[in-house]
Amino acid sequence: MNTLCKLKENINIRGKIFPSESLAEHTTFRIGGPAELFIEPADEAELIAVMEFLGKTGVPCFILGGGSNVVISDDGLEGAVISTAALDSLSIDDGDREYAGDSGELRIRAGSGCTMEKLLLRCRELSLSGLEEFAGLPGTVGGAVYMNARCYGRSVSDVLRSVTWFDRAAEKIRECRIDMDDWDYKKSPFQNREGVILSAVMAVKKGKAEDIASLMERYIRDREEKGHFRYPSAGSVFKNSREYGKPSGLIIDEAGLRGYAIGGAQVAPWHGNIIINTGNASASDVARLVGYIRNYVRGKTGFDLEPEILFAGPFQDTE
Ligand SMILES: Cc1cc2nc3c(=O)[nH]c(=O)nc-3n(C[C@H](O)[C@H](O)[C@H](O)COP(=O)(O)OP(=O)(O)OC[C@H]3O[C@@H](n4cnc5c(N)ncnc54)[C@H](O)[C@@H]3O)c2cc1C
């Protein structure tokens, strides 16, 4: 492959490169065609070199974290898929005094490819409190920042202090301090930027080991009881709307769509806002089911559900 040869010629990659890598293996839905080129840079410097190379050659690229909020087309993705998996560093510091004051706030810096599981485990080991609500959240720190993930009433932006990111247009590393005007429910400024999140700094405090462990366990148990991990999925399909005043799951339940299936994609029989892969679902099954639910709910209630899951690659119009 041309791009692959040129990339190998230009950058001495220590990380992994696979042509035609199945993306189903890299998503929690277990769905998706191949990436023309799948690249897992070994570290930040290598990731930036790869991004610069792709920028110059005009090869399209998609950034993949834990793949827990994406539906990748059955046709796969053209160009390069860049996995952040190797950017999984974690470090703790005292914060800068000027910003942290005497509040006892500590800062934890996590590489964008660090899984939320690894971050939470380290907090637990070191008795650091503040992130407990995110226990059990699949995916990576970069994905959670990009999505401004929200769990049990707490958004990532509530605990975020700064983000280091690579600006692809300017080819510069930038530091983003958190201005709450740029963040909202499941919205982050990165959704409108051509950038790669490299690392994020979050605020934590020393806490009591037993309290931290028992809170984390409680949230994980709650997810298990709600059937989050029973089948492959991407978690909640639709955002909740404050205007409508009802969670999207309840709106879908009331429309009688629990258990409704198209091909191998099914509205979870126990939760209206989760679509599960019952075994052989295609991305097109999921897209058609999402389209069906939106149309049906719009027809019944006049309300337009907004998808939270992201579709990547070519899809037929399902509306
Ligand atoms: C069982 C289950 C339960 C879930 N529960 C919740 C929940 O309670 N709350 C919630 O908010 N979400 C939930 N989710 C959805 C998902 O886990 C979150 O959105 C998660 O934060 C996505 O992280 P990820 O690393 O998997 O991102 P991915 O799915 O890999 O990517 C999501 C988006 O982020 C972009 N991205 C990822 N990393 C970077 C980076 N370093 N730089 C720039 N862009 C990047 C991708 O390009 C993509 O557009 C759940 C999912 C599952 C499967």
The ligand as an SDF file (V2000), in Angstrom:
LIG
                    3D

 53 58  0  0  0  0  0  0  0  0999 V2000
  -21.5890   -0.3850   28.5780 C   0  0  0  0  0  0  0  0  0  0  0  0
  -21.3610    1.0900   28.2940 C   0  0  0  0  0  0  0  0  0  0  0  0
  -21.7230    2.0300   29.2440 C   0  0  0  0  0  0  0  0  0  0  0  0
  -21.5240    3.4070   28.9910 C   0  0  0  0  0  0  0  0  0  0  0  0
  -21.8640    4.3160   29.9510 N   0  0  0  0  0  0  0  0  0  0  0  0
  -21.6630    5.6360   29.7230 C   0  0  0  0  0  0  0  0  0  0  0  0
  -21.9970    6.6060   30.7190 C   0  0  0  0  0  0  0  0  0  0  0  0
  -22.4320    6.2840   31.8260 O   0  0  0  0  0  0  0  0  0  0  0  0
  -21.7990    7.9150   30.4300 N   0  0  0  0  0  0  0  0  0  0  0  0
  -21.2660    8.3190   29.2320 C   0  0  0  0  0  0  0  0  0  0  0  0
  -21.1060    9.5350   29.0220 O   0  0  0  0  0  0  0  0  0  0  0  0
  -20.9430    7.4240   28.2660 N   0  0  0  0  0  0  0  0  0  0  0  0
  -21.1130    6.1020   28.4850 C   0  0  0  0  0  0  0  0  0  0  0  0
  -20.7700    5.1890   27.5170 N   0  0  0  0  0  0  0  0  0  0  0  0
  -20.2260    5.6410   26.2290 C   0  0  0  0  0  0  0  0  0  0  0  0
  -18.6800    5.6790   26.1640 C   0  0  0  0  0  0  0  0  0  0  0  0
  -18.1210    4.7480   27.0640 O   0  0  0  0  0  0  0  0  0  0  0  0
  -18.1350    7.0760   26.4620 C   0  0  0  0  0  0  0  0  0  0  0  0
  -18.6040    8.0230   25.5250 O   0  0  0  0  0  0  0  0  0  0  0  0
  -16.5990    7.0740   26.4700 C   0  0  0  0  0  0  0  0  0  0  0  0
  -16.1600    8.2260   27.1270 O   0  0  0  0  0  0  0  0  0  0  0  0
  -15.9880    7.0110   25.0540 C   0  0  0  0  0  0  0  0  0  0  0  0
  -14.5770    6.7950   25.2070 O   0  0  0  0  0  0  0  0  0  0  0  0
  -13.7570    5.9570   24.1290 P   0  0  0  0  0  0  0  0  0  0  0  0
  -12.3270    6.0560   24.4880 O   0  0  0  0  0  0  0  0  0  0  0  0
  -14.3080    4.5960   24.0040 O   0  0  0  0  0  0  0  0  0  0  0  0
  -14.0370    6.8170   22.8160 O   0  0  0  0  0  0  0  0  0  0  0  0
  -14.2520    6.2600   21.3310 P   0  0  0  0  0  0  0  0  0  0  0  0
  -15.5600    5.5540   21.2530 O   0  0  0  0  0  0  0  0  0  0  0  0
  -13.0530    5.5510   20.8580 O   0  0  0  0  0  0  0  0  0  0  0  0
  -14.3560    7.6420   20.5420 O   0  0  0  0  0  0  0  0  0  0  0  0
  -15.4380    8.5200   20.7640 C   0  0  0  0  0  0  0  0  0  0  0  0
  -15.1220    9.8360   20.0270 C   0  0  0  0  0  0  0  0  0  0  0  0
  -14.0060   10.4600   20.6640 O   0  0  0  0  0  0  0  0  0  0  0  0
  -12.9770   10.7130   19.7090 C   0  0  0  0  0  0  0  0  0  0  0  0
  -11.6980   10.5250   20.4150 N   0  0  0  0  0  0  0  0  0  0  0  0
  -11.3240    9.4840   21.1950 C   0  0  0  0  0  0  0  0  0  0  0  0
  -10.0940    9.6900   21.7020 N   0  0  0  0  0  0  0  0  0  0  0  0
   -9.6900   10.8910   21.2190 C   0  0  0  0  0  0  0  0  0  0  0  0
   -8.4920   11.6580   21.3700 C   0  0  0  0  0  0  0  0  0  0  0  0
   -7.4540   11.2360   22.0980 N   0  0  0  0  0  0  0  0  0  0  0  0
   -8.4150   12.8490   20.7330 N   0  0  0  0  0  0  0  0  0  0  0  0
   -9.4430   13.3040   19.9740 C   0  0  0  0  0  0  0  0  0  0  0  0
  -10.5810   12.6220   19.7880 N   0  0  0  0  0  0  0  0  0  0  0  0
  -10.7040   11.4270   20.4110 C   0  0  0  0  0  0  0  0  0  0  0  0
  -13.1960    9.6880   18.6030 C   0  0  0  0  0  0  0  0  0  0  0  0
  -12.6310   10.1180   17.3740 O   0  0  0  0  0  0  0  0  0  0  0  0
  -14.7070    9.6310   18.5630 C   0  0  0  0  0  0  0  0  0  0  0  0
  -15.1930   10.7010   17.7840 O   0  0  0  0  0  0  0  0  0  0  0  0
  -20.9540    3.8170   27.7520 C   0  0  0  0  0  0  0  0  0  0  0  0
  -20.5790    2.8460   26.7980 C   0  0  0  0  0  0  0  0  0  0  0  0
  -20.7790    1.4950   27.0670 C   0  0  0  0  0  0  0  0  0  0  0  0
  -20.3490    0.4690   26.0570 C   0  0  0  0  0  0  0  0  0  0  0  0
  1  2  1  0
  2  3  1  0
  2 52  2  0
  3  4  2  0
  4  5  1  0
  4 50  1  0
  5  6  2  0
  6  7  1  0
  6 13  1  0
  7  8  2  0
  7  9  1  0
  9 10  1  0
 10 11  2  0
 10 12  1  0
 12 13  2  0
 13 14  1  0
 14 15  1  0
 14 50  1  0
 15 16  1  0
 16 17  1  0
 16 18  1  0
 18 19  1  0
 18 20  1  0
 20 21  1  0
 20 22  1  0
 22 23  1  0
 23 24  1  0
 24 25  2  0
 24 26  1  0
 24 27  1  0
 27 28  1  0
 28 29  2  0
 28 30  1  0
 28 31  1  0
 31 32  1  0
 32 33  1  0
 33 34  1  0
 33 48  1  0
 34 35  1  0
 35 36  1  0
 35 46  1  0
 36 37  1  0
 36 45  1  0
 37 38  2  0
 38 39  1  0
 39 40  1  0
 39 45  2  0
 40 41  1  0
 40 42  2  0
 42 43  1  0
 43 44  2  0
 44 45  1  0
 46 47  1  0
 46 48  1  0
 48 49  1  0
 50 51  2  0
 51 52  1  0
 52 53  1  0
M  END
$$$$
